Amino acid sequence: MIKLYGLRMSNYYSLVKAVLIEKGLEFEEVKAPPTQKEDNLARSPMGKMPSIEVDGQYMSESLAIVSYLERMSDNSPLIPADPFQAGKVMELVCHIKLDAELVARRCLAAAAFGGEVSDETKEATDKDLERGLVAVNQLMACDPYAAGSSFTLADMYTFYSFGLINMISQKMFSKDPLANYPKIKTLLEMLASHPSIQRVETEKSQ
Ligand SMILES: N[C@@H](CCC(=O)N[C@@H](CS)C(=O)NCC(=O)O)C(=O)O
């Protein structure tokens, strides 16, 4: 049985949990906050969450983990069989993660934990995020799903990254990052009722 380490409040933890559910894989959740303690570093070299344990071996990084899970079960494929379409899904995932979410995360400590951020960082984040969102929007099919007609890994990253991007953007810049992207907004509303995502979100409050 796969063990999933981390906390339910983490968007990356939630994403991996939703993929485990989507793929119909059995798993056990183990509460493990991000720390620089030896046991956590053994599971996750940067001390972050989530990580998984399979037969006594560990794996970190959500993208590595979900790629592994995708190969572990044929249920509900999240990456298309066609090599080019598979590449397109991963392209969208990369842009969401690198050019939108990781940019917004520069202000996470200030937005969520009362940390400090310089005006320079704030301004650069706002500007870079706008650019990242243009790129993401260019690749988003929203037809009706992120990468086209079927639900893929890009939908999982859309849901779990935009939750965080929205929160940071509203708090730091007092603006709706998706104001100019109504198709992505509609997609997010649809994804909120996708069964695996809905279960993860419901269980957060338990
Ligand atoms: N690239 C990693 C990022 C994981 C990550 O940043 N996790 C956050 C929680 S959502 C964390 O552990 N933060 C605590 C820290 O950075 O020490 C992944 O995709 O799994």
PDBQT file of the ligand as one rigid body, heavy atoms in Angstrom, charges set to zero:
ROOT
HETATM    1  N1  LIG A 301       8.189  21.074  -6.201  1.00  0.00    +0.000 N 
HETATM    2  C1  LIG A 301       7.560  20.473  -5.041  1.00  0.00    +0.000 C 
HETATM    3  C2  LIG A 301       7.056  21.578  -4.186  1.00  0.00    +0.000 C 
HETATM    4  C3  LIG A 301       6.508  21.094  -2.869  1.00  0.00    +0.000 C 
HETATM    5  C4  LIG A 301       6.225  22.263  -1.950  1.00  0.00    +0.000 C 
HETATM    6  O1  LIG A 301       6.626  23.410  -2.181  1.00  0.00    +0.000 OA
HETATM    7  N2  LIG A 301       5.505  21.969  -0.868  1.00  0.00    +0.000 N 
HETATM    8  C5  LIG A 301       5.210  22.971   0.105  1.00  0.00    +0.000 C 
HETATM    9  C6  LIG A 301       3.796  22.803   0.619  1.00  0.00    +0.000 C 
HETATM   10  S1  LIG A 301       2.588  23.045  -0.642  1.00  0.00    +0.000 SA
HETATM   11  C7  LIG A 301       6.156  22.803   1.279  1.00  0.00    +0.000 C 
HETATM   12  O2  LIG A 301       6.471  21.703   1.674  1.00  0.00    +0.000 OA
HETATM   13  N3  LIG A 301       6.579  23.940   1.824  1.00  0.00    +0.000 N 
HETATM   14  C8  LIG A 301       7.434  23.976   2.985  1.00  0.00    +0.000 C 
HETATM   15  C9  LIG A 301       8.855  24.348   2.656  1.00  0.00    +0.000 C 
HETATM   16  O3  LIG A 301       9.103  24.866   1.546  1.00  0.00    +0.000 OA
HETATM   17  O4  LIG A 301       9.702  24.132   3.513  1.00  0.00    +0.000 OA
HETATM   18  C10 LIG A 301       6.436  19.524  -5.493  1.00  0.00    +0.000 C 
HETATM   19  O5  LIG A 301       5.900  19.725  -6.602  1.00  0.00    +0.000 OA
HETATM   20  O6  LIG A 301       6.117  18.558  -4.775  1.00  0.00    +0.000 OA
ENDROOT
TORSDOF 0
